[in-house]
Amino acid sequence: MKSKNVQKKYDKQLFAISSYFKELRYAENLTQAEVGIEAGLNRNTILNIENIKNFKILTLFQLCEFYRVSASELLSIIDEL
């Protein structure tokens, strides 16, 4: 299965995770650049995640740590889809 097909298969899950991170950022009144600096990530990485682009699991862990949420809590939102 090609990468685009795999991503399309999981669009709902990626959208849910992306939306969750964006909501967390808005709730803390932070810019993408501020999150990137504080989480040790590039602003473009935050932009890509919030725009439903593919991301590494390590990035997910870094953002979970930054926002003080567990990865299992984050991933539980996709169980509801």
MODELLER restraints for C-alpha pairs under 7 A, 6 or more apart:
rsr = mdl.restraints
at = mdl.atoms
rsr.add(forms.Gaussian(group=physical.xy_distance, feature=features.Distance(at['CA:13:A'], at['CA:78:A']), mean=5.51, stdev=0.5))
rsr.add(forms.Gaussian(group=physical.xy_distance, feature=features.Distance(at['CA:14:A'], at['CA:52:A']), mean=5.85, stdev=0.5))
rsr.add(forms.Gaussian(group=physical.xy_distance, feature=features.Distance(at['CA:15:A'], at['CA:52:A']), mean=5.72, stdev=0.5))
rsr.add(forms.Gaussian(group=physical.xy_distance, feature=features.Distance(at['CA:16:A'], at['CA:78:A']), mean=6.74, stdev=0.5))
rsr.add(forms.Gaussian(group=physical.xy_distance, feature=features.Distance(at['CA:18:A'], at['CA:49:A']), mean=5.62, stdev=0.5))
rsr.add(forms.Gaussian(group=physical.xy_distance, feature=features.Distance(at['CA:18:A'], at['CA:50:A']), mean=4.72, stdev=0.5))
rsr.add(forms.Gaussian(group=physical.xy_distance, feature=features.Distance(at['CA:18:A'], at['CA:51:A']), mean=6.95, stdev=0.5))
rsr.add(forms.Gaussian(group=physical.xy_distance, feature=features.Distance(at['CA:18:A'], at['CA:52:A']), mean=5.81, stdev=0.5))
rsr.add(forms.Gaussian(group=physical.xy_distance, feature=features.Distance(at['CA:19:A'], at['CA:50:A']), mean=6.58, stdev=0.5))
rsr.add(forms.Gaussian(group=physical.xy_distance, feature=features.Distance(at['CA:22:A'], at['CA:50:A']), mean=6.01, stdev=0.5))
rsr.add(forms.Gaussian(group=physical.xy_distance, feature=features.Distance(at['CA:32:A'], at['CA:43:A']), mean=5.63, stdev=0.5))
rsr.add(forms.Gaussian(group=physical.xy_distance, feature=features.Distance(at['CA:32:A'], at['CA:46:A']), mean=5.94, stdev=0.5))
rsr.add(forms.Gaussian(group=physical.xy_distance, feature=features.Distance(at['CA:32:A'], at['CA:47:A']), mean=6.76, stdev=0.5))
rsr.add(forms.Gaussian(group=physical.xy_distance, feature=features.Distance(at['CA:33:A'], at['CA:43:A']), mean=4.80, stdev=0.5))
rsr.add(forms.Gaussian(group=physical.xy_distance, feature=features.Distance(at['CA:36:A'], at['CA:42:A']), mean=5.13, stdev=0.5))
rsr.add(forms.Gaussian(group=physical.xy_distance, feature=features.Distance(at['CA:36:A'], at['CA:43:A']), mean=4.92, stdev=0.5))
rsr.add(forms.Gaussian(group=physical.xy_distance, feature=features.Distance(at['CA:36:A'], at['CA:46:A']), mean=6.48, stdev=0.5))
rsr.add(forms.Gaussian(group=physical.xy_distance, feature=features.Distance(at['CA:39:A'], at['CA:62:A']), mean=6.32, stdev=0.5))
rsr.add(forms.Gaussian(group=physical.xy_distance, feature=features.Distance(at['CA:39:A'], at['CA:63:A']), mean=6.42, stdev=0.5))
rsr.add(forms.Gaussian(group=physical.xy_distance, feature=features.Distance(at['CA:39:A'], at['CA:66:A']), mean=5.63, stdev=0.5))
rsr.add(forms.Gaussian(group=physical.xy_distance, feature=features.Distance(at['CA:49:A'], at['CA:55:A']), mean=6.54, stdev=0.5))
rsr.add(forms.Gaussian(group=physical.xy_distance, feature=features.Distance(at['CA:61:A'], at['CA:71:A']), mean=6.52, stdev=0.5))
rsr.add(forms.Gaussian(group=physical.xy_distance, feature=features.Distance(at['CA:64:A'], at['CA:70:A']), mean=5.91, stdev=0.5))
rsr.add(forms.Gaussian(group=physical.xy_distance, feature=features.Distance(at['CA:64:A'], at['CA:71:A']), mean=6.08, stdev=0.5))
